[in-house]
């Protein structure tokens, strides 16, 4: 009887100790959600930009391409009519239009050694710079992000995350370019890309999505 009582007491103590313990699940380092949580905003948005580049971004650019000369004529007549016909912009009439263009020009000035590399072009034959191709890796603006109708600010956590997405898309544009070496001044360049319209007199700052020099 004494042994039975002693055994019962030991069993009861073991059960009480077990109930007081919290079972913690071991984290699998390969679990996708855990891995994503460990990424910075910049890393996550860079991955997302890469995922959508070929499937969503480039088809949108291609579908809205308009020859630069044609767009210039349309803008000179009526900016908003040109925007309605060819442009893309976030919701809200206060937002500027973004346009996808194709064109050719002569390189007047080349700054390819800088991290904000650029080609300055004459595209209308007057020997004056009227288009700047932003080659990067440092690229100003968010035209690629703002032109995509499927990228809505409300779908992202905050302005910081949305800004990092813009950087990620600019980085993808830079990555896909082949920038020739050597003296490029005087050579012809054919390009496709996007820019944000400011006014009729400003040099167009284009983020190229395709570019061929000297062919």
DRENTOR-627464 format. One line per 4 residues: for each residue x, z, y of N, C-alpha, C, O. Coordinates in steps of 0.05 Angstrom, whole numbers. Example, Ala and Ser with C-alpha at 12.3 -4.5 7.8 and 13.67 -1.06 7.14 Angstrom:
BEGIN
264:156:-114:246:156:-90:264:156:-66:285:169:-66  257:142:-45:273:143:-21:258:157:1:268:161:23
END
This chain:
BEGIN
17:0:-24:0:0:0:17:0:25:12:-14:44  39:17:23:57:18:46:70:-9:51:73:-17:75  77:-23:30:89:-50:33:70:-70:46:77:-87:62  44:-67:38:24:-85:49:21:-81:78:19:-101:93
20:-56:87:17:-50:115:41:-60:131:37:-71:153  65:-56:121:89:-65:134:90:-96:137:97:-106:158  82:-110:117:81:-139:118:61:-149:138:67:-168:153  38:-136:140:18:-144:159:27:-140:188:22:-156:205
42:-118:192:52:-113:219:72:-134:227:72:-142:250  90:-142:209:110:-162:215:96:-189:221:104:-202:240  76:-196:205:62:-221:209:48:-222:236:48:-242:250  36:-199:244:22:-197:269:41:-200:292:35:-213:312
65:-188:290:85:-190:311:94:-219:314:98:-228:337  97:-233:292:106:-261:293:85:-279:307:92:-296:323  60:-274:300:38:-289:312:36:-284:342:32:-303:358  40:-259:351:39:-252:379:61:-266:395:57:-275:417
85:-266:383:108:-279:396:104:-309:399:111:-321:419  92:-321:378:87:-350:378:67:-357:400:71:-377:414  46:-341:403:25:-346:423:36:-344:451:26:-357:469  57:-327:455:68:-323:481:87:-345:490:94:-347:513
95:-362:471:114:-383:477:100:-409:484:79:-415:473  111:-423:503:100:-449:511:117:-471:498:141:-471:501  103:-489:484:118:-511:471:123:-533:491:104:-544:503  149:-539:496:156:-559:516:165:-584:501:183:-584:484
153:-607:509:159:-632:497:187:-642:506:193:-641:530  203:-651:488:229:-663:495:224:-690:508:209:-706:497  237:-694:531:234:-720:546:251:-741:533:275:-738:528  238:-763:527:252:-786:516:264:-802:539:250:-812:556
291:-804:540:304:-817:563:297:-847:564:301:-860:584  286:-858:542:279:-886:542:250:-891:550:241:-914:553  235:-869:555:207:-872:563:206:-886:590:219:-878:609  189:-907:592:188:-923:616:180:-907:641:192:-911:662
160:-890:638:151:-875:661:173:-856:671:176:-852:695  187:-843:653:209:-825:661:231:-841:674:243:-832:694  237:-864:663:259:-880:675:251:-890:703:268:-890:721  226:-898:706:217:-907:733:218:-884:753:225:-889:776
211:-860:745:211:-838:763:239:-831:773:242:-820:795  259:-839:757:286:-833:765:297:-854:785:319:-850:796  283:-876:789:293:-897:807:286:-891:836:267:-877:842  303:-901:854:297:-898:883:277:-920:890:272:-938:875
265:-917:914:247:-937:924:260:-964:925:248:-985:918  285:-965:934:299:-990:936:303:-1003:909:299:-1028:907  309:-988:889:313:-999:862:287:-1008:851:286:-1030:839  266:-993:854:240:-1001:843:229:-1027:856:219:-1044:842
232:-1028:882:222:-1052:896:240:-1076:891:230:-1099:891  265:-1072:886:283:-1095:879:274:-1106:851:274:-1130:847  268:-1088:833:259:-1097:806:232:-1112:809:228:-1132:796  214:-1101:825:188:-1114:828:191:-1141:841:178:-1160:833
208:-1143:862:213:-1169:875:223:-1190:855:215:-1213:856  240:-1181:837:251:-1200:817:229:-1208:798:228:-1232:789  211:-1190:790:190:-1196:771:170:-1217:782:160:-1233:767  165:-1216:808:145:-1234:819:156:-1259:832:141:-1276:841
182:-1261:834:194:-1283:849:186:-1311:837:175:-1327:852  192:-1315:812:186:-1341:800:157:-1346:794:147:-1368:795  142:-1324:788:115:-1327:779:95:-1328:802:73:-1340:800  101:-1315:825:82:-1312:846:93:-1322:874:79:-1336:888
117:-1313:880:127:-1319:907:133:-1349:910:123:-1362:929  149:-1360:892:157:-1388:895:133:-1407:893:132:-1426:908  114:-1402:875:90:-1420:875:74:-1418:901:63:-1438:910  74:-1395:914:60:-1393:940:75:-1409:961:62:-1423:977
101:-1407:962:117:-1423:981:112:-1452:976:107:-1467:995  114:-1461:951:111:-1489:945:83:-1500:952:81:-1522:963  63:-1484:947:36:-1492:953:30:-1496:982:12:-1511:990  46:-1482:1000:40:-1483:1028:61:-1498:1044:61:-1498:1069
80:-1512:1030:101:-1527:1044:89:-1548:1062:71:-1563:1054  99:-1550:1087:92:-1571:1105:117:-1581:1118:135:-1565:1125  120:-1608:1121:144:-1618:1134:147:-1607:1163:127:-1604:1177  171:-1600:1170:176:-1587:1196:166:-1604:1219:153:-1593:1238
171:-1630:1219:161:-1647:1241:131:-1646:1244:120:-1645:1266  117:-1647:1221:88:-1646:1222:78:-1619:1233:59:-1618:1248  91:-1597:1224:83:-1571:1234:88:-1568:1264:72:-1557:1278  110:-1578:1273:116:-1577:1302:94:-1590:1318:85:-1580:1339
86:-1613:1310:65:-1628:1324:39:-1612:1324:25:-1610:1344  32:-1600:1301:8:-1584:1299:9:-1560:1316:-11:-1553:1329  32:-1546:1317:35:-1522:1333:33:-1529:1363:21:-1513:1378  44:-1552:1371:43:-1560:1399:14:-1565:1408:8:-1561:1432
-3:-1573:1390:-31:-1578:1397:-47:-1553:1398:-63:-1548:1417  -44:-1536:1377:-61:-1512:1376:-48:-1493:1354:-49:-1500:1331  -37:-1471:1363:-23:-1453:1345:-42:-1442:1323:-35:-1443:1300  -65:-1433:1331:-83:-1420:1311:-95:-1441:1292:-99:-1435:1269
-100:-1465:1302:-109:-1486:1285:-88:-1494:1264:-94:-1498:1241  -63:-1495:1273:-41:-1500:1255:-38:-1477:1235:-32:-1482:1211  -43:-1452:1244:-42:-1430:1226:-64:-1430:1205:-59:-1425:1182  -88:-1437:1214:-110:-1439:1195:-105:-1460:1174:-113:-1458:1151
-92:-1482:1183:-87:-1504:1164:-64:-1500:1145:-65:-1508:1122  -43:-1487:1155:-18:-1485:1140:-6:-1457:1137:11:-1453:1119  -16:-1438:1153:-2:-1412:1154:-12:-1391:1135:-32:-1394:1122  4:-1370:1134:-3:-1346:1119:4:-1322:1136:24:-1321:1150
-14:-1302:1134:-8:-1277:1149:-24:-1254:1137:-44:-1258:1124  -14:-1229:1142:-30:-1206:1133:-57:-1205:1147:-60:-1218:1168  -75:-1190:1137:-102:-1188:1149:-99:-1177:1177:-84:-1159:1183  -115:-1189:1195:-115:-1180:1223:-104:-1202:1241:-82:-1212:1237
-120:-1210:1261:-112:-1232:1278:-88:-1226:1296:-76:-1244:1307  -81:-1200:1299:-58:-1193:1315:-32:-1199:1301:-11:-1200:1314  -32:-1203:1275:-8:-1209:1260:1:-1238:1264:-16:-1256:1266  27:-1243:1266:37:-1270:1270:34:-1287:1245:32:-1277:1223
33:-1313:1250:31:-1332:1227:59:-1335:1214:79:-1334:1228  59:-1339:1188:83:-1346:1174:79:-1374:1161:57:-1380:1151  99:-1390:1162:97:-1418:1152:119:-1424:1132:142:-1415:1135  111:-1439:1112:131:-1450:1093:136:-1479:1101:118:-1495:1103
162:-1485:1105:169:-1512:1115:190:-1525:1098:206:-1511:1084  191:-1551:1100:213:-1567:1089:224:-1583:1111:210:-1593:1129  251:-1587:1111:263:-1603:1132:292:-1610:1126:303:-1601:1106  303:-1625:1144:332:-1632:1142:344:-1629:1170:329:-1631:1190
369:-1624:1171:382:-1621:1197:412:-1624:1194:423:-1625:1172  425:-1625:1217:455:-1626:1219:465:-1599:1226:455:-1586:1244  485:-1590:1212:497:-1564:1217:513:-1565:1243:534:-1579:1244  505:-1550:1263:519:-1548:1288:539:-1525:1288:561:-1527:1300
532:-1504:1274:550:-1481:1272:545:-1467:1246:522:-1465:1237  566:-1458:1233:564:-1444:1207:578:-1417:1209:602:-1416:1216  564:-1396:1201:576:-1370:1200:572:-1359:1171:553:-1343:1166  588:-1368:1153:585:-1361:1125:602:-1339:1116:600:-1330:1093
620:-1329:1133:637:-1307:1125:625:-1279:1130:633:-1259:1119  604:-1279:1146:590:-1254:1153:571:-1246:1131:562:-1263:1115  565:-1220:1129:544:-1211:1111:517:-1219:1121:498:-1219:1105  515:-1225:1146:490:-1237:1157:495:-1267:1161:492:-1277:1183
503:-1281:1140:511:-1309:1141:488:-1326:1151:465:-1321:1144  495:-1346:1167:475:-1364:1178:485:-1392:1181:510:-1396:1184  467:-1411:1180:473:-1439:1188:455:-1446:1211:430:-1442:1210  466:-1456:1233:451:-1464:1256:448:-1494:1256:468:-1509:1255
424:-1504:1257:418:-1532:1253:405:-1546:1277:391:-1533:1293  411:-1572:1279:396:-1589:1297:378:-1606:1278:388:-1621:1262  352:-1603:1281:333:-1617:1263:318:-1640:1277:302:-1654:1264  322:-1643:1304:308:-1664:1318:326:-1684:1332:317:-1701:1347
352:-1683:1327:370:-1703:1337:380:-1700:1365:392:-1718:1376  374:-1677:1378:383:-1674:1406:409:-1659:1409:418:-1653:1431  422:-1653:1386:447:-1638:1385:446:-1610:1395:466:-1598:1402  422:-1599:1395:417:-1571:1403:407:-1556:1379:392:-1567:1362
414:-1531:1377:405:-1514:1354:376:-1508:1357:367:-1497:1378  360:-1514:1337:331:-1508:1337:322:-1494:1312:299:-1484:1311  339:-1492:1292:332:-1478:1267:357:-1462:1258:379:-1472:1258  352:-1437:1251:373:-1421:1239:365:-1414:1211:344:-1403:1206
382:-1420:1192:378:-1412:1164:392:-1386:1159:416:-1384:1162  376:-1365:1152:388:-1339:1146:396:-1338:1116:379:-1338:1098  422:-1339:1111:432:-1340:1084:436:-1312:1072:435:-1309:1047  441:-1293:1088:445:-1265:1078:473:-1260:1067:491:-1277:1071
477:-1238:1053:455:-1221:1042:439:-1204:1062:417:-1196:1055  449:-1200:1086:432:-1187:1106:414:-1207:1119:423:-1226:1132  388:-1204:1116:368:-1222:1127:348:-1207:1144:337:-1187:1136  344:-1217:1168:325:-1203:1187:297:-1211:1180:291:-1233:1170
278:-1192:1185:250:-1198:1183:238:-1194:1155:252:-1188:1136  212:-1197:1154:197:-1193:1130:178:-1216:1124:156:-1212:1113  186:-1240:1132:168:-1263:1129:160:-1268:1101:136:-1275:1095  178:-1265:1082:171:-1270:1053:151:-1250:1043:132:-1258:1029
153:-1225:1052:133:-1205:1043:107:-1210:1057:86:-1210:1044  107:-1214:1083:82:-1216:1099:67:-1241:1093:42:-1243:1097  80:-1262:1083:67:-1287:1077:52:-1287:1050:36:-1304:1045  58:-1268:1033:47:-1268:1006:19:-1255:1007:17:-1231:1011
-2:-1270:1002:-29:-1259:1004:-35:-1238:983:-55:-1223:986  -20:-1236:961:-25:-1217:940:-10:-1191:945:-12:-1172:929  6:-1189:966:21:-1164:973:7:-1150:996:10:-1158:1019  -8:-1130:990:-23:-1115:1010:-11:-1088:1014:-4:-1074:995
-8:-1080:1039:4:-1054:1046:-11:-1031:1032:1:-1012:1023  -38:-1034:1030:-54:-1012:1018:-48:-1008:989:-55:-987:978  -34:-1027:976:-28:-1024:948:-1:-1009:943:7:-1004:921  12:-1002:965:38:-988:963:36:-960:974:18:-953:989
55:-943:966:54:-915:972:54:-909:1002:39:-894:1012  73:-922:1016:76:-918:1045:93:-940:1057:101:-959:1043  98:-937:1083:112:-958:1098:141:-961:1088:152:-983:1088  153:-939:1079:181:-940:1069:182:-958:1044:199:-975:1042
164:-953:1025:164:-969:1001:158:-999:1007:171:-1016:995  140:-1004:1025:133:-1031:1033:157:-1045:1046:162:-1069:1042  172:-1030:1063:196:-1041:1075:217:-1048:1055:230:-1069:1057  220:-1032:1035:240:-1037:1014:232:-1062:998:250:-1077:988
206:-1067:995:198:-1092:982:206:-1116:998:216:-1136:987  203:-1115:1024:213:-1137:1041:242:-1142:1037:251:-1165:1036  258:-1121:1036:287:-1124:1031:292:-1136:1004:310:-1153:1001  277:-1128:984:280:-1139:957:275:-1168:955:289:-1183:942
255:-1178:969:248:-1206:970:270:-1222:984:277:-1244:976  279:-1211:1007:301:-1224:1021:326:-1226:1004:340:-1247:1004  331:-1206:988:354:-1206:970:351:-1227:949:371:-1240:941  327:-1231:939:322:-1252:919:327:-1280:931:339:-1297:917
319:-1284:955:324:-1310:968:353:-1315:971:363:-1337:965  368:-1295:978:398:-1298:981:410:-1304:953:427:-1321:951  401:-1289:933:413:-1292:906:409:-1320:895:427:-1330:881  388:-1333:902:382:-1360:890:396:-1383:905:394:-1406:896
409:-1377:928:422:-1398:943:451:-1402:933:464:-1383:924  460:-1427:935:488:-1433:932:499:-1441:959:491:-1461:971  518:-1425:969:529:-1429:995:556:-1442:993:575:-1431:982  558:-1467:1002:584:-1482:999:606:-1469:1016:601:-1455:1035
630:-1473:1007:654:-1464:1022:665:-1487:1039:657:-1510:1036  683:-1480:1056:696:-1500:1073:682:-1505:1099:663:-1490:1106  691:-1525:1113:680:-1532:1139:653:-1547:1136:653:-1569:1125  632:-1534:1144:605:-1546:1140:594:-1560:1165:574:-1574:1163
607:-1556:1187:597:-1567:1212:597:-1597:1210:616:-1610:1202  574:-1609:1218:570:-1638:1217:557:-1648:1192:548:-1671:1191  555:-1631:1172:543:-1639:1147:512:-1637:1150:501:-1622:1166  499:-1652:1133:469:-1651:1132:460:-1631:1111:472:-1628:1090
439:-1617:1118:428:-1597:1099:398:-1602:1096:383:-1606:1116  388:-1603:1072:360:-1604:1066:351:-1576:1057:365:-1563:1041  328:-1567:1066:320:-1539:1060:290:-1536:1057:275:-1553:1068  282:-1516:1044:255:-1506:1043:257:-1476:1048:276:-1463:1040
236:-1465:1061:237:-1436:1066:214:-1428:1084:195:-1443:1089  215:-1403:1093:193:-1391:1108:203:-1379:1134:226:-1369:1135  186:-1380:1154:193:-1366:1179:168:-1354:1192:146:-1363:1185  172:-1335:1209:150:-1323:1224:149:-1336:1251:169:-1336:1266
127:-1346:1259:124:-1360:1285:122:-1340:1307:106:-1321:1306  139:-1344:1328:139:-1327:1352:127:-1341:1376:107:-1332:1388  139:-1364:1382:128:-1380:1405:140:-1408:1402:156:-1413:1384  131:-1426:1419:138:-1454:1416:167:-1460:1424:178:-1481:1418
179:-1442:1439:206:-1447:1450:228:-1434:1434:252:-1440:1439  222:-1415:1417:243:-1400:1403:255:-1416:1380:241:-1432:1367  281:-1411:1375:294:-1422:1351:280:-1411:1326:276:-1387:1325  274:-1428:1307:261:-1418:1282:282:-1404:1265:303:-1416:1259
276:-1380:1257:294:-1365:1239:282:-1366:1211:263:-1351:1205  292:-1383:1195:281:-1390:1169:296:-1375:1147:321:-1374:1147  281:-1363:1128:293:-1353:1104:291:-1375:1083:269:-1379:1073  312:-1388:1076:311:-1411:1058:306:-1401:1029:319:-1382:1019
289:-1416:1015:284:-1411:987:297:-1433:970:299:-1430:945  306:-1454:983:320:-1476:970:337:-1489:991:328:-1492:1014  361:-1499:983:379:-1511:1003:399:-1528:989:411:-1521:969  404:-1552:1000:424:-1570:990:440:-1580:1014:429:-1590:1033
466:-1578:1012:484:-1585:1034:500:-1610:1026:512:-1610:1004  500:-1630:1043:518:-1653:1040:511:-1673:1019:529:-1688:1010  486:-1674:1010:478:-1693:990:455:-1711:1000:446:-1728:986
END
